[in-house]
Amino acid sequence: MDNDAVTTNGSIAEDALTSLHPNHVKLLRIQAALIAIPFVITSLVLEGTDLVPPGLIFGPVALIALLAIVRVPLRRHHARGYVMGADLLRVVRGILFRSDSVVPFGRVQHIDVNQGPLERYYGLATLTLYTAGTHNASVHLPGLEQGLARAMREEIRAHIRQETL
Amino acid sequence: MSEANQETPASAVASVPVTARHGAAMPAGHRRTNPLSFAVNGVSQLARMAVPLAIGAVTIFDKGEMGKLLLIIPMVVAVLGVNFFIAWLRWLRLTYVAGASDIRVESGILSRAARSVPYERIQDVSLEQKLIPRLFGLVELRFETGAGGKDELKLAYLSREEGEALRRLVRARRTGEAVADAGGEATNATTDDAGDADEQAQLLFAMDRRRLTTFGFFEFSLAVFAVLGGAAQYAETFMGIEAWDPDLWQQVFALQEQWILGLGPMAQVFAVIAALVVLAFTGSATGMVRTYLRDWGFRLERTSRGFRRRRGLLTRTDVVMPLHRVQAVNISTGIVRGRFGWKSLAFVSLAQDSGSSNHVVAPFAKNEELEPIIRIAGFAPPAEGLDWHRTSTRYRFDSIALKSGAWLLAAIPVAIFAPAPFVLIPLVLAVGSAAANFYAWRFRRHALDGSQIVSVRGLLAPSVQIAQRVKLQSVEIAQGPIARRRRYATLHLGLAGGTFTIRGIALERARELKDAVLASIAERDFSALT
């Protein structure tokens, strides 16, 4: 390894994150909506039974659901980001519980590019790096444009092969 | 069987004689495990059934229901027959082949499973002899790949000679590979031309009977009471004695009551003391027995392959850990034994020990005995003048506030509902917890030295964890909501086969550590390490 790599590690600025694809917000919103819908329906049913004053249950539930669908995904999206360094991938995520993981390419065992049905619709993919460590055995990076995810995979793989040889 | 034993590893690759005899469904070159292994499986099952059978038999004879015997005996025989038949089918359908580049095992009676493990992925091969297979002279081979636990490849059972031949074969293949890989493994340069490298083994640590006995005293355990409880439940199911039935115990005590009352207070005190002595004695005896069973004949040697550990009285295990696979070392101790300077050394390794999460290489030793072992593994015991860092004082304040706060909250309902003096209990606990945590803070520290990262924690039983930075896999800085506001963080280091976590350090320090680790990692690729 040359000395460049070492200096890149040291000089990663804390604010130089690459943000995820804008479609990732839509994906998070749909996922939040899918979780919220049953609660909203339940509250509507309770509303219909006339057991409580009108709006006492549905009001708050609808408000929380609205927040969870509109506001939270946007904040989650902004909290996430990554840095594709010369010899490492840094993944940052979390609003309340923040985590900042770094996986050096030299420690990657194998790589996955996964696409769920929703991700396929929006042209997104999740990149997963596997390491031999017990902690962070797999590091996921969702919300990448699928072409980019594949390109990143190829780049990391090429890096592994080159270092092994 | 006899020709299998005499085969050299070379002919094990493409062996014909055994396969030809069993013929039919086996692909060329495939071999079966030792024919006795199905008998071993059958007998093991028999041993498992022995206790219920015996209890069942006692019940029948007790109740004089001999007529039922006619029904039960054929049933038992049928169950045993089916067991043996299935064990035999399993044996028949399990074949393995040690090929040119991998070991393949095909198994399954109805559904078939084929697994191939390339030699370069096999971290190590261990031989294990449980009691019953040992009587038959058979061994179980475990191929450790780093996949961990149930994903590992096993071969049960082979004759001892065959097992060792296969182990030598795998090792020879691996070393050949490593040498061809040009130089990452200088320590393993001496390949065993003579076939067995054990002659030049250097003894690093062994426990004689005296050491084992001392160790046993510190392994005080009341597990025997749990076993007795289990046995009582067994008796309950099979013999109709209700261990938890109060009437039974009332009857027992009614018989003794007069006698106990007749003894007077002095004797009652003596009785309590006697009970405690019995408890202490039972606990020590249990610990002693367990220690003797586990660590009998403990020997740690340095061979050309790495560390070799042998131990066990009934189940004798023989594990080899290559030097370069040791990822980190843990030195731990107990509250009492620590006072006497007794410590335990364990390696965190890519290949996992059977059942346990790390390899204990010296379970009960003094510092000066541990140091050479640590150095041979390529680690350095923490030096004198290290730049130790403690956790953030903000973290100390917050964690003390959270822990003591919980007790203070608990004090509120106690103050309301319980008699007045009881409120002191949670208050004292809150203060005590705060004081203990405050004091323990001084013992929680970490440091970086030339190539390692060292973490020490624990007030009464301090434990030291040492990892080589270059062997770490990833770095994560994690922060909860409070930690973010107060600018401290938890550092998780990815360690193969274990965890390395430093909690509550200042954010700047966490970033410093991260950069140091990443700089070390960038120096070498994973393949150059394993």
Contacts between the chains, C-beta under 8 A, distances in Angstrom:
chain1	res1	chain2	res2	distance
A	1	B	522	5.4
A	1	B	523	5.8
A	1	B	524	7.6
A	5	B	522	4.5
A	6	B	519	4.9
A	6	B	522	5.6
A	9	B	515	6.0
A	9	B	518	4.2
A	9	B	519	5.7
A	9	B	522	6.4
A	10	B	515	5.3
A	10	B	519	7.1
A	87	B	522	5.9
A	88	B	518	6.6
A	88	B	522	7.8
A	96	B	480	7.1
A	96	B	481	4.7
A	97	B	478	7.0
A	97	B	479	7.1
A	97	B	480	5.4
A	97	B	481	7.1
A	98	B	478	7.0
A	98	B	479	4.5
A	98	B	484	6.1
A	99	B	476	5.8
A	99	B	477	7.2
A	99	B	478	4.6
A	99	B	479	7.5
A	100	B	476	6.6
A	100	B	477	4.3
A	100	B	478	7.5
A	101	B	474	6.2
A	101	B	475	7.1
A	101	B	476	4.1
A	101	B	477	8.0
A	102	B	474	6.4
A	102	B	475	4.7
A	102	B	476	7.3
A	102	B	514	6.7
A	102	B	518	6.2
A	103	B	473	7.7
A	103	B	474	4.7
A	103	B	494	8.0
A	104	B	474	7.4
A	104	B	518	6.4
A	104	B	521	4.7
A	104	B	522	6.3
A	106	B	521	6.4
A	106	B	522	7.0
A	106	B	524	7.0
A	106	B	525	4.3
A	106	B	526	5.8
A	107	B	472	7.8
A	107	B	473	4.5
A	107	B	474	6.4
A	107	B	494	7.4
A	107	B	521	6.4
A	107	B	526	5.2
A	108	B	526	7.8
A	109	B	526	7.5
A	131	B	473	4.1
A	131	B	474	5.2
A	131	B	494	5.4
A	132	B	146	6.5
A	132	B	350	6.9
A	132	B	473	5.4
A	132	B	494	7.8
A	132	B	496	4.1
A	132	B	526	6.9
A	133	B	472	7.3
A	133	B	473	3.4
A	133	B	474	5.5
A	133	B	493	7.7
A	133	B	494	2.6
A	133	B	495	5.6
A	133	B	496	5.6
A	134	B	494	7.3
A	134	B	495	6.3
A	134	B	496	7.0
A	134	B	497	6.4
A	134	B	498	5.8
A	134	B	499	5.5
A	135	B	474	7.5
A	135	B	476	7.2
A	135	B	492	4.9
A	135	B	493	7.2
A	135	B	494	5.2
A	135	B	495	7.0
A	135	B	499	5.2
A	135	B	500	7.7
A	135	B	501	7.4
A	136	B	473	7.1
A	136	B	474	4.4
A	136	B	476	5.7
A	136	B	492	6.7
A	136	B	494	4.6
A	137	B	494	7.7
A	139	B	474	6.9
A	160	B	525	7.8
A	163	B	525	3.9
A	163	B	527	7.4
A	164	B	525	6.0
A	164	B	527	4.6
